[in-house]
Amino acid sequence: MYRLLLLFLIPVFSFSQSTETNEKHLKNLKQLTFGGDNAEAYFSPNGKFLSFQSNNAKWGLKCDQIFNLDIKKAMKDSTYKPPAISNLEGRTTCSYYLPGNKQILFASTHLAAKDCPPVPEIKGKYLWAIYDSYDIFVADLSGKIVKQLTAEKGYDAEATVSPKGDKVVFTSTRSGDLELWTMNIDGSNPVQITDELGYDGGAFFSPDGKKLVFRSSRPKTEEEIKDYKELLAQGLVAPTNMEIYVCDVDGKNKKQVTSLGKANWAPFFHPSGKKIIFSSNHHSKKGYDFQLFMINLDGTGLEQITNKSIFNAFPMFSPDGKKLVFSSNRDNGGTRDTNLFIADWQD
């Protein structure tokens, strides 16, 4: 639910391996997009479509915009261009379908300016921009914005919807830190869920809608806390040390699932509700090798899912649990492109 500036730091490698891999959980792997950075693809409730963000320059894009991808069309035609859902103004992120398959929520900066907001200057650090002009909107499939869900000062983004269809979880700075909040699906009754110093974000509901999984940074030392607060004041965060957590929807019974070190993020519940799939570079000596892993809720049973290329992230299971979609820079012809891939899931 956050554009990876890391994509600009990854060295150019040539990945020539076939999309048929020996990754045992992934069968019939198919590439869905071709060019640019394509990420955060999430299934519609009926499992037929994907909402995602792209900055594909061939589509005339200068920064991330939201699209609605017909999976069958994308699997048949590599030149297929899905229709835009965002208005192609500002920068967008974090799209997700509402119940009924006819509306998609996403965060956008377009009310502040029509142009893309500037990318922060990076001087030897890996940083994400936390644009305070992000608010959360709902659009229909023609791209018409039908509702604005947030209007508070500060960052509101990273929103996903409960399978129950009643609540939205999102990340906000409205209380002074990057915390998780929930609200009703119409934007009413916002409730703060987390309250510890650090970046809480990228949250998803469990299949039964009773729990949340998310990733957190937790600065501990004086220096870490100082650095975190100084960056946040500039609208920046350094997400290089994050772990996966779960809690009840009301924030109670919070538990740290991973203690792997480095960056563990982009978590999503396995269809059973008993495991979590996520992206991690904990095994990498240089930091830029992100693979998908799966782990039990109690922190046991860590298993590596992908082993191709150096970037795999944003995994999501289809509503029926039969397919997995994720982003990867495999088979990118030696470019820095990150594309969407879909596979049949084998437990």
N, C-alpha and C positions, 0 to 999 in steps of 0.2 A: 503494500500500500504506500509506496514511497519510491520515487525514482532513484535508482542507484547511480550516484556520481561515480561509483567504482567502475562502471562500464567504460568510462573514459580513461581509466588507469590501467585497464587490462592490456597486456602486450598483445600484439597481433600474432596469432598462431594460425596455421592452416589445419583445419579439422576436416579430413577427407573420409572419415569412416562412414559406413552405411547407417541409415536410420534404423536398420534392423540390428539391434545390439544384443549383447549377452547379459543385459540387466534383467534378472530373472522375473521381477515383478511387472515388467513393462513388455507387453506383447503388441504386435501390429502398430508400432510407433509410426506416426504420420506428422509431417511438418505442415503447419497451417498458415504461417505468414512468411514472407520473403523480402527482407530488407528493413533497415532501421532498427530501433529498439522497441520491442513489443513485449509488454509485461502485464502482470496482474490480471490475467484472464480468469473470469469466474463464470460458472455455468448459470444459465437461466433455470428456474424451477422445473421446467419441462425437459431440461437436458439437451435441447436442440440448438441453443445459441450460446455465445460467449461474449460478455462485455470485456473490453480490454483497453489499454492505452498504448498509443504509438506516436513516434516522432518521425515516421518514414518520410524522408525528403522527397521521394518520388510522388508522394501524395500532396506535395506542396506544404508540408508541415515544418514549422520552425521549433516547436516544442510539443510536449505530450497533449494529445486530444483523445477523446473517448469514442470507441466504435462498437458496433453491434455485429458480431460475426456469425453467419449461418454456417454451422459446422459441416454439413453435407456439401455445401457449395465450395468451401475452402479446401475440403479433402479432394475434390475433383478438379479444381482449377487453381493453379499456382499464380495466375494473374488476377484472381478475384480481389476486388477492393470492397470491403464491407462499408455500409453506410455510417456516416458520422452521427453521433448522438449529442456531443457537445457542439457549441456554436462556433468553434474554431477561433475563439477569442481567448486571450489570456493563456494560462497554463492549467491543465486539469490533471486529476489523479484519482485513484481509488473508486472505481465504479462497481456497482452491485445491483442486481435485479431486485425489484420489489415483487411480492406475490402477484400472480396473474400474468407474468411474462411480458407485460405491456409498458412498464416504466422502469427506468434505471436511475439510481442516484449516483452522484459523483461530486467531487470537490472541484471548485474552479476559482480562479482569480479574476475572472472577466469583469466583475463589477468595479474593480480598482483600475484596470487599464485593458485596452484591447490587445496591446502587444504582450509578448512573452515577458515575464519578469526576469531580471538579469540573474544569470547563474553566478553564485558567489565565487570570488577569487580564492583559489586554493594555493596555499603556500606550504607544501610538505605535509599536509594533513588530508585525511579522507573525511569529508564533511557532507552532510545533507542540509539543504536549505529548508527552513520552517517558515514558509511565507505567511505573514499575518493577514494577507488578503484572501486566503482560502476560506470559502464557505461551502456548505453542502446544499446541493440542488437536486431536484427530481425533474427528469425530462421524459417525454413520451418517445416512442420509437421513430418518430419523424424528426426528433431533435428539438422539439418545442419545450422550453422550460415551463413546467406547470406548477412548481412550488419551490420556495426557498425554505430549507429546514433550519438553518442557523443564520444568525445575524449578530452574534456577539463579537466584540473586538478581539482580535487575535486569531490564531490558527485553529481551524476546525476542518478536519479531513480524516482519512483512513476509516471510512464508515462501511460497515457490513450489516446485514439484516438477519434476524433470527429465523430459523426454519419455521417457527410458530407464526411468523408474520406479524408479530406485535411490537417488536423493539428493534432499535438500531444501536449498535455500539460504535463509538468513534473516539478519536483523540483530539484533545483541546488544550489550549493554553489559557483558557478563560479564568482559571483559578491561580495562575502564576507559574505553573509548571506543566509539562507534557503529561497529562493524566488521561485515563480512560473514563469516558462518560457513556451513559445510556440515555436514550430518549424514546418516547413513543414513536411509532412509524410516521406520525403526522408532524413530528418535531416538538411535541409538547412534553412537559414533565422531564426536563433534563436532570440526571442524577449522577454525581461524581462517584466513581467506582474505586479508583486507586488514589493514594495520597502520600506515597513515599517519593523522595527526591530521585529524579531520573526519568528517562524517556520511556513511557509506557505506550505501546502502540501495536499496530498490525493485528488487532484482535478479531477472532472469529468465534461464533457460537458452536457448541457441541451439537450433534445431530438431534438430540432431544430438546435443545434450546435452554438447558438448565445451567450450563457452564460456559466459561470463556477461556480461550487459550490466547496468549499474547507474548510479546517479547519485551524485555525491560533492560535498561542500563541502570546500574545502581552504584553511582560514585560513592566511595567510602572514605578515602584519605582526604586530608585538607586540600592537597593539590588537585585531586580529582574533582572535588566539589567546587573548588574555585574555577577550574577550567570549564566545567559543565555550565556553571552559572554565567560565566563571561561569554561563552559561545551562545547560550540561549538568549542573552540580552541582545546579541547581534542577529538573531533569527537563524542560528546554526546549531547543529548537534554533530558530535563525532560518534557514530554508531559502531565502534570497533570492538566493544566489549558488551555483549548482550547475552542473556539467557532466557529460556522459555519458562513461562509460568502458567498456571491454571488457577481459576477461582470460580466461585458460584456467580451467577449473573448479578447478584447484589453486592459482590465484592468480598463476601465472606469466604472462609476456608481457602485462602490463597496459599499456593504451594509452588515452590520452585521445582521444576521438573529436570532441567539440565544443569550441570555444573562442569561444562566442557571447556570453558575459556574461549577467547576470541569472540567471533560474531555468530550467534545462533538466532535465527530470525525466520520470518515468513512461515509461521506454523499453521497447520490445519489439522482438524480431527480426522482420524481414520473413520470410515463408516460405522465401525463397531462402537465408537466413542471411548475405546479403551487404549488407543494409541494416538500418537501425534506424528505427522510427517512435517519436516522442516528443512531449511537450508542452513548449512554450516561450513565454516572454513577451519574448524578446530584442529583438523588433521593436517593442515597445510603449514609448511615451514615459512612460506613467503606471504601468505595471507590472501592471495587472490584465487585460490582454488575452492570454489563453492560447489558442494555436492548435496544431494538430497539424502536425508537420513530419516529413520523412523525409530520411535522410542515408546515404551509403555508409560502410562501416566505416573507410575511410581518411580520413574527414572531408570528402570532396568531394561534390558533387552535392546540396547542400541544396535541398529542395523543400517548399513549403507545401502541406499537404493540405486543411485546413479554412479557411474564411473567414467562417463564420456565428457570430454571438453573440460573447461575450467570454470564454467558458470552454469549452474542449474538452480532455479529458485521459483518461488510463487506457485507451489503445488496446490491443486484443488481437486477433490474427488467430485464426480458427477453425483447428482441427487440419488441415483440408484446404486451408487458405489461401484459401478462396473468400469468406469474410466477415470483416468488421471490426466489433467492438463497441467503443463508447467512451461516455464521459459528457460531457454538454453542457448548458448552460443555455439553448439555443435553444428557441423555441416554449414558453416557460414562462409566458406570459400576464402578463408584467410582474412576476412574483414573483422570489424568489431560488432557486427550485427547480432542482435539477440532476437530469436524468434519463438513463436508458440509451437508446442508439440503436444499431441494427444496420443494416449496409448490405452489399450485394454489393460485393466489392473488384474494381476494374479496374486492372491494371498499366498 
